[in-house]
Amino acid sequence: MNILTFFTTQTPFKFFIENVWRDEAYSVVLSKQSWIELFFYTAKDFNPPLYYLILKIWMLIFGSSAISIRMISVLCFILFLYVIFLFLKNILRVPQHYTYGYLILFLMNPILQYYAFEARMYMMFVLLSSLSIYTFLKKDIKLYIIFTCAGLYTHYFMVFVIFIEFIHHLITHKKNVFLKHFVYYLYPIIIFIPWIIFVAIYKQFTDGKFWIEKPLQIDFLHVPAYIYTGYERPFNYLIENNLHIYSDLALFSSVLIFAVLAYLLFNKHNRFNSLFVILAVWGLGIPYMIHMVSFIQPIFLPRYLIFTTPGLILLFIYSIEQIPQYLKVSILTVLLFFTFSYGTIQIQHRTRDTFETLFKTINHEAKNGDVVYVTDALFYFVAEYYFKIDKVYIYNIDYGSIPSYTGKSLIPASHVTNMLPPYPIRAFVITGQHEYHIVSQP
């Protein structure tokens, strides 16, 4: 194995050069709509428009290759690491010789590492939510309002970040001071209200189908591990032979985190201050609150809660900074070993869709006028990305049966058909990531 092969298959760079998968393809197709249409489509979707607007501008300048569209997330990850450096230095006041060591926990973290190379809004959301909390704690009101507004227009779960800040503000200020300064933290919500009204007018809320499963009871113990690793149980991307490894690593990480917090709780020499509270609500409180809600209406998925991962790691760092030196080094060594082990499994076994090779063949064989038919609505946007927008159709599926979470709002009803095209137009019917056949009406 040469160096280049190792670099592209055994390191996180693998995720940077992989095929574009359906969620990323959806981002591209949506961002290629006109400026006005983009707002209407995102109002009908599950996320606000800011990321798609930035991606649209980015593609106009740099194109829409896999590497190009993922660069936004890469840049956000780099900026995020700098924000964490500021957190460690100015908020947690970690000794400088430890700061760079702690940054490795963020650099190697499996969920942050994976979404740093995905053309979705998650890493931008992580950056903006971290900036919001940092400027909140630094009492930089102007920057706080800017970053919080940007976060709200990036992901709806930004409201939980405001909730975190509200709890901190509530417990750290007397009543008269609380009321005097609280108005500043209402500005982002006020600025966000027009978008909420716009969504309420144009979004259809009738489709109750969703794809997230209810959590299992055992998942309650694994919440810290899910937030730290990003593992999504319903989507078994770790092959069966490695599931026992995941289970052991996940449970171990949860036990390790709880053990450190328990040490703080029962050691009379340590005191919890307002900083501990905001980190605890950020890293554990919000995930557990959403986890409990998911027993009624499933909304718990690590990628949606990726904004809590920095809070969990910062809480862990805050905690081990208050324990004896020999324990600190030992715990950090063990956690880094766990992080590296899990990251290695993820790199080896977590892969995105592999449609690119299939479409290279189709694009080579297709003639002017030919179309692509997909037999699964989940293939639609990947086909539009790799073939031609407006030349892709969903075949033999009723439009009404297509669930909204597939990006249905961006799929025209006219692109769902049960009819084959008349000859000489041919349809390349895709039945899987490596399978297709060519048909047309006589």
Secondary structure, 3 states (H helix, E strand, C coil): CCHHHHHHHCCCHHHHHCCCCHHHHHHHHHHCCCHHHHHHHHHHCCCCCHHHHHHHHHHHHHCCCHHHHHHHHHHHHHHHHHHHHHHHHHHCCCCHHHHHHHHHHHHHCHHHHHHCCCCCCHHHHHHHHHHHHHHHHCCCHHHHHHHHHHHHCCCCCHHHHHHHHHHHHHHHCCHHHHHHHHHHHHHHHHHHHHHHHHHHHHCCCCCCCCCCCCCCCCHHHHHHHHHHHCCCCCCCCCCHHHHHHHHHHHHHHHHHHHHHHHHHHHCCCCCCCHHHHHHHHHHHHHHHHHHHHCCCCCCCCCCCCHHHHHHHHHHHHHHHCCCCHHHHHHHHHHHHHHHHHHHHHHHHHCCCCCCHHHHHHHHHHCCCCCEEEECCHHHHHHHHHHCCCCCEEEECCCHHHCCHHHCHHHCCHHHEECCCCECCCCEEEEEECCEEEEECEC
